[in-house]
């Protein structure tokens, strides 16, 4: 597997770093919301408790998704650093430029 010479790695690195920054901000906001829910002390009845539990479960799901997406972005940045970015992990073939532009996290050809 040889590094691709037809890609502007700095362009993809910039895109991925912007995504990473945005995801990290969303993670911080979601964690703050989870903490606020945990500190909620005005639970008057079962209906309020149920609503808080639903909100907490939704936020936990969102947080998990964001953390997974952040790990994918960090892995893509590592592939840029390792010069393996844009190369299919399954086949070793070059991932089409159009696919990378549409989905910079792509690990595979298809």
N, C-alpha and C positions, 0 to 999 in steps of 0.2 A: 504494500500500500504506500503510494507516494503522495506527497502533499499536492493539493490542487494549485495550479498556477493561474487558472482562469477566473479566480474569485478575488474580489476586493475584501479581504478579511477585515480591514478596518471599518468598512461600511457595516458589515454584519455585527462586528463587535460593538459599534455605536448603538445599533438597533437593540441588541441584546442587553446592553448596559442600561438603556432607557427603560426597557421592559422590567429589568431587575429593580430599578429604582421605584417604578410605579407599583410593582408587586409588594416591595418592602413597605411602602407607604400604606397600601391596603391591608397588609398583615398587621401593621401597627394600629390602624384604625379599628380593625376587627377585634384585636386583643383588648383594646380599650373598651369597646362595647361589651365584650364578654366580662371584663372586670366590673363594669358598671352594673351589669345584670346581677353579678354575684354579690354586689354591695347593696342591691335594692332592699330597702327595709320597710317599704310601705305596701306589704302584701296583706290585703284586707280579707281576701276570700280565696276559695279554691279556683275560681275563674282567673284571678290575677296570677296565681301560682302556675296554673296551666299555661297561661300566655307567656310567662317568663321562661318556663321550661321549653316551650316551642321556639321562642326567640333564641335561647341558648343553644338548642340543638341545631338550629339553622346556622347560627354563627360558627359553631364548631365545624359544621360541614364546609362552610365557606373557607374557614381558616385552613382546614386540611387540604382543600383544593388549591388554595394560594401557596401553601408550603410545598406541595407537589410541583406546582408550576415553577416556583422559585428554584427548586432542585433541578428541573429540566433546563432552565436558563443557565444556571451555574455549570451544568454539564456541557451545554453548548459552548459556553465561554472557555471551558477547559479543552474542548475539542479544537477550538481556534488556537489556543496556546500550544496544543500538542501537534498541530498541523494535520489533524484528522477530520476537521470540519468539512462537511459537504461530501463525505464519502460514506456510502451505505454500510452500516454495521453488519448486515447480513451477507451482502454480495461483494462488497469492496468496489462496486461501481460508483461513478460520480452521480450524486443526486442532482437532477436538473436544476439549473439556476432559477427557473420559474417557480419550482417547488420551494426552494429555499427562500425566495422573496416572499412567497405567500405564507410560508410557515418556517421561520428561521430556526425552530427547534427540531426540524426533521432529522431523524437518525437513520432513516431507511429510504430506499429508492422509491418505494410506492407506499 
